[in-house]
Amino acid sequence: MNNKDVASLLGELIEADKDEWVSLERLLNRYGVVGFFQKLDERMPLSTESLEKLQALQSLIDILSKRYVELGEGNGCEPAPHQ
């Protein structure tokens, strides 16, 4: 997935307006996906509501990642290859 695809997916998930979609893509191009989520704060050109939704999504990703590591640690589970 490229940054435009990720921006589209995030835009759909948070119900972003047109300007926020553009901002999402620019921010992803600038910081990458990991950096984008690390830098989520009020200084980003996104509405408070969108920031809150992205922070909730980040929390969900963190929880799922931890759970995956707990379940996969030592039992031979391998992550699915990325395409």
N, C-alpha and C positions, 0 to 999 in steps of 0.2 A: 504494500500500500504506500502510495506517495502522500506527501503532506496535504495535497488538495483532497484526496480521498478521506484522509483522517479528519480534515476540517469539515468536510461534508457530513461525515458520520457524527462528529461531535455537534455540529450545527443542528442536525435532526434530533439528536438526543436531548439537547437543551432548549429546543425550539427557538433558535437564534433568529434575529431579524437579518435582513440582507447585509447591513453594515457589519454586524457581528461575524457573519460568515467570512467576509473579507478580512476582518481583524484576526479571526482564528487562523486562517491560512497564512497571513503575514507572520503571526507569532510562532506558528509551527515551523515556518521556513527559517525564522531567526534563531529559535532555541532548540528545535527538534522536539520530539514527543516527550522525552523524559524531562528535558529542561523546561518545557512548557508547563508541565504539571508541577515542577519544583518551584516555579516562579509565579504561581497563581496568587495574585493579590489585587488590592484595590487600584493599583496604578495601571492595570491592564485596561485597554479601551473596550471593556465589556460592561454590561449592566450588572448591578448588584445581584439580581436574580440569576443571571447566567453564571456569574462567578460562584454563587452558592451551589448551583446545579453541578458545575464542574468540580467543585471541592467535594461534593457528595459522591460523584463518580470516581474521583481519586481515592476516596476512602474505601469505596467498594472494591476497586482494583487492588488496593493494599491488602484488604481482608482476603480476597480470593488468592492473591499471590502467596500470602502467608500460609493459607490453608493448603495450597498446592504443594508448597515446600514441605509442610508437615506430612502430607499424605504420600508424597513422592520420595521423601528422604529414605534411602536404604532399602526400598522395596523393588528396585529395578524399573520404576516408572520413568519414562523419558518424555520431555516436552514434545509436543507435536511440531514438526518442522514448519517454519514460516515460508510462505510462498511469496 
